[in-house]
């Protein structure tokens, strides 16, 4: 309660002081862009949550960690000396964003990019270009929270730098291999797994990449929350990413068996929100025990004698 009261007092004080200076009025105009974008942002997350996505909780954690870091350094930021050039650059970005935002509301991504531009302008005009060097955690986290569908952007980048359907083909091969191990006469060809009574295609949504990126982001948040070193955070992120890909192979096997042998209802269940949450729960359980072992480390052995 004390921290909430202090935050309320500080916010009102900043608002009162802000409208008295040119810089404050420009920043407030920029924040109005965020206020207009907020309902769109929330609606996008609500839509995804209806399909079983937990991305809203993850984004709230990202915003909390970034805000906590900025709050911890609030007095240092307030005392920052900003050069005229940095302030002019920041104001230019904010004003540009405010000017074009009403004309860029045709798509979610365009609004997100304008809001990110405004945030960068606020950071530069309030703390200078050195802000990004002094506070790398908010610099890393805030862009993650701006766009409710980061997986779409990552997918485009992934597809641009990798061979066509590389991960889908690999998952089909790995799934076919696993099926043969358990005695099924499966044949893999590109992104298809064929059994004597039917075949399935491993599409993008089933290649495990989205879950791997979700686990990587969750690992980064967890590492920051637990105040781990950058090396341990990198290890945790890699564990989350590759563990999700590894456990996607049994998922592909399960989906193939359901589609070919068990019928449409079974396939729809395991492919739907409830079945997906069960598989995600299994992944998070294994991930928890592995990561906790990394975070805690091995106890040092005492030397006898």
C-alpha positions in Angstrom: 0.0 0.0 0.0 2.8 2.4 0.8 4.5 1.8 -2.6 1.1 2.2 -4.3 0.5 5.5 -2.5 4.0 6.7 -3.4 3.4 5.8 -7.0 0.1 7.7 -7.1 1.7 10.8 -5.5 4.6 10.6 -7.9 2.3 10.2 -10.9 0.2 13.2 -9.9 3.4 15.2 -9.2 4.9 14.3 -12.6 1.6 15.2 -14.3 1.4 18.6 -12.6 5.1 19.4 -13.3 4.8 17.9 -16.8 2.2 20.3 -18.1 4.3 23.2 -17.0 7.2 22.5 -19.4 7.4 22.0 -23.2 9.1 18.6 -22.6 6.4 17.5 -20.3 3.6 18.5 -22.6 5.3 16.6 -25.5 5.7 13.5 -23.4 2.1 13.6 -22.3 1.0 13.8 -25.9 3.1 10.7 -26.5 1.5 8.9 -23.6 -1.9 9.7 -25.1 -0.9 7.5 -28.1 -0.3 4.7 -25.6 -3.7 5.3 -24.0 -5.4 5.1 -27.4 -3.4 1.9 -28.3 -4.2 0.2 -24.9 -7.7 -1.0 -25.7 -6.5 -2.5 -29.0 -3.6 -4.2 -27.2 -5.8 -5.7 -24.6 -8.4 -6.9 -27.1 -5.7 -8.7 -29.1 -4.5 -10.5 -25.9 -8.1 -11.3 -24.9 -8.7 -12.9 -28.3 -5.6 -15.0 -27.9 -6.5 -15.9 -24.4 -9.8 -17.3 -25.6 -7.9 -19.9 -27.6 -5.9 -21.0 -24.6 -2.9 -18.7 -25.0 -1.1 -17.5 -21.8 0.7 -14.7 -23.5 -1.1 -12.0 -21.6 0.3 -13.2 -18.3 3.7 -13.3 -19.8 3.5 -9.8 -21.2 2.2 -8.5 -17.8 5.3 -10.1 -16.2 7.5 -8.4 -18.8 5.9 -5.0 -18.1 6.2 -5.6 -14.4 9.9 -6.4 -14.6 10.7 -3.5 -16.9 8.7 -1.1 -14.7 10.3 -2.4 -11.5 13.8 -1.7 -13.0 12.8 1.8 -14.0 11.1 2.5 -10.7 14.3 1.4 -8.9 16.3 4.0 -10.8 13.6 6.7 -11.0 15.6 9.3 -9.0 18.7 8.7 -11.1 16.6 9.1 -14.3 15.0 12.3 -13.0 18.5 13.8 -12.5 19.8 12.8 -15.9 21.4 15.6 -17.9 20.0 15.4 -21.5 21.8 17.3 -24.3 19.9 19.6 -26.6 20.5 17.2 -29.5 19.1 14.2 -27.7 16.1 16.1 -26.5 15.4 17.4 -30.0 15.8 13.9 -31.4 13.4 12.5 -28.8 10.8 15.2 -29.3 11.0 14.7 -33.1 10.2 11.0 -32.6 7.4 11.6 -30.2 5.8 14.3 -32.4 6.2 12.2 -35.5 4.5 9.3 -33.8 1.6 11.4 -32.5 1.2 12.9 -36.0 1.0 9.7 -38.0 -0.8 7.5 -35.4 -4.3 8.5 -36.4 -3.5 7.5 -40.0 -1.9 4.2 -39.0 -4.8 2.5 -37.1 -5.6 0.2 -40.0 -3.6 -2.7 -38.5 -2.3 -3.9 -35.1 1.3 -4.0 -36.2 1.3 -0.4 -37.4 -0.1 0.9 -34.2 2.5 -1.1 -32.2 5.3 0.3 -34.3 4.2 3.8 -33.7 3.8 3.3 -30.0 7.3 1.8 -29.9 8.6 4.8 -31.8 7.0 7.1 -29.2 8.5 5.1 -26.3 11.9 5.4 -27.8 11.4 9.1 -28.2 10.3 9.5 -24.6 13.4 7.5 -23.4 15.8 9.6 -25.5 14.3 13.0 -24.6 14.1 12.1 -20.9 17.4 10.2 -20.4 19.4 10.8 -23.5 20.9 8.2 -25.8 22.9 6.9 -22.8 19.6 5.6 -21.4 19.8 2.5 -23.5 23.3 1.7 -22.2 22.4 2.4 -18.5 19.2 0.5 -18.5 19.5 -2.6 -20.7 16.8 -4.6 -19.0 13.9 -2.2 -20.0 15.5 -1.8 -23.4 15.2 -5.6 -23.9 11.8 -6.2 -22.3 9.7 -3.2 -23.4 9.8 -4.0 -27.1 8.7 -7.5 -26.3 5.5 -6.1 -24.7 4.5 -3.6 -27.4 3.2 -6.1 -30.0 0.7 -8.7 -28.8 1.7 -11.1 -31.6 5.5 -11.3 -31.5 5.4 -14.8 -32.9 4.2 -13.5 -36.3 7.2 -11.3 -36.6 9.6 -14.0 -35.5 8.0 -16.4 -37.9 8.6 -14.1 -40.9 12.3 -13.6 -39.8 12.7 -17.4 -39.3 11.2 -18.2 -42.7 13.4 -15.6 -44.3 16.7 -17.0 -43.0 16.0 -20.8 -43.1 15.3 -23.2 -45.9 11.7 -23.7 -46.9 9.7 -25.7 -44.3 13.0 -26.7 -42.6 11.5 -27.2 -39.1 8.3 -28.8 -40.4 10.3 -31.3 -42.4 12.5 -32.1 -39.4 9.5 -32.6 -37.1 8.0 -35.0 -39.7 11.2 -36.9 -39.9 11.6 -37.1 -36.1 7.9 -38.0 -35.7 8.2 -40.7 -38.3 11.4 -42.1 -36.7 9.7 -42.2 -33.2 6.7 -44.0 -34.7 8.9 -46.6 -36.2 10.6 -47.0 -32.8 7.3 -48.0 -31.2 6.5 -50.4 -34.0 4.4 -48.3 -36.5 5.2 -48.6 -40.2 5.6 -44.8 -40.7 7.2 -43.2 -43.7 8.3 -39.6 -43.7 8.5 -37.4 -46.8 9.1 -33.7 -46.5 6.4 -32.4 -44.0 4.2 -35.5 -44.3 4.0 -38.6 -42.1 2.3 -41.6 -43.9 0.9 -44.6 -42.2 -0.9 -47.6 -44.0 -4.4 -46.1 -43.2 -3.7 -42.4 -43.6 -1.3 -39.5 -43.6 -0.8 -36.2 -41.8 1.1 -33.0 -42.6 3.2 -31.1 -40.0 2.1 -27.5 -40.5 3.8 -24.4 -39.1 1.5 -24.4 -36.0 2.6 -27.9 -35.2 6.3 -27.6 -35.7 7.0 -26.5 -32.1 8.5 -23.2 -32.9 5.9 -21.0 -31.3 6.1 -23.0 -28.1 9.9 -22.9 -28.2 9.8 -19.1 -28.5 7.3 -18.9 -25.7 9.5 -21.0 -23.5 12.6 -18.9 -24.4 10.7 -15.7 -23.5 9.4 -17.2 -20.2 13.0 -18.4 -19.4 14.3 -14.9 -19.9 11.6 -13.4 -17.6 12.3 -16.1 -15.0 16.1 -15.5 -15.2 15.5 -11.7 -14.7 13.0 -12.3 -11.9 15.4 -14.7 -10.1 18.3 -12.2 -10.7 20.5 -14.8 -12.4 23.8 -14.0 -14.2 23.7 -13.5 -18.0 25.4 -16.9 -18.5 22.8 -18.7 -16.4 20.0 -16.8 -18.2 21.4 -17.9 -21.5 21.5 -21.5 -20.4 17.9 -21.3 -19.1 16.7 -19.7 -22.3 18.4 -22.5 -24.4 17.0 -25.2 -22.1 13.5 -23.8 -22.6 13.8 -23.4 -26.4 15.3 -26.9 -27.1 13.2 -28.7 -24.5 10.0 -27.4 -26.2 11.3 -28.6 -29.6 12.3 -32.0 -28.1 8.9 -32.5 -26.5 7.1 -31.5 -29.7 8.2 -34.8 -31.2 6.0 -36.9 -28.9 3.2 -34.3 -29.6 3.6 -34.9 -33.3 3.4 -38.7 -32.7 0.3 -38.3 -30.6 -1.4 -36.1 -33.2 -0.5 -38.5 -36.0 -1.9 -41.5 -34.0 -5.1 -39.5 -33.2 -5.6 -38.4 -36.7 -5.0 -41.8 -38.3 -6.3 -44.3 -35.8 -8.5 -42.6 -33.1 -10.8 -40.4 -35.1 -11.6 -36.8 -35.5 -12.9 -36.2 -32.0 -9.7 -37.4 -30.5 -7.6 -35.3 -32.8 -9.6 -32.2 -32.2 -9.3 -32.7 -28.4 -5.5 -33.0 -28.4 -5.2 -30.2 -31.0 -7.6 -27.9 -29.1 -7.1 -25.7 -26.1 -7.7 -28.3 -23.4 -5.4 -30.9 -25.0 -2.8 -28.2 -25.6 -2.9 -27.1 -22.0 -2.3 -30.7 -20.9 0.7 -31.0 -23.1 1.9 -27.5 -22.1 1.5 -28.5 -18.4 3.7 -31.5 -19.0 6.3 -29.4 -20.7 6.3 -26.8 -17.9 6.6 -29.5 -15.2 9.7 -31.0 -16.8 11.1 -27.5 -17.5 10.6 -26.5 -13.9 12.7 -29.3 -12.4 15.5 -28.9 -15.0 15.7 -25.2 -14.6 15.6 -25.3 -10.8 18.5 -27.7 -10.9 20.5 -25.2 -13.0 19.5 -22.2 -10.8 20.4 -23.9 -7.6 23.5 -25.4 -8.9 25.4 -28.3 -7.4 26.2 -28.1 -3.7 29.9 -27.8 -2.9 31.4 -30.9 -1.4 33.3 -30.3 1.9 36.8 -31.7 2.0 37.4 -34.3 4.6 40.4 -33.9 6.9 
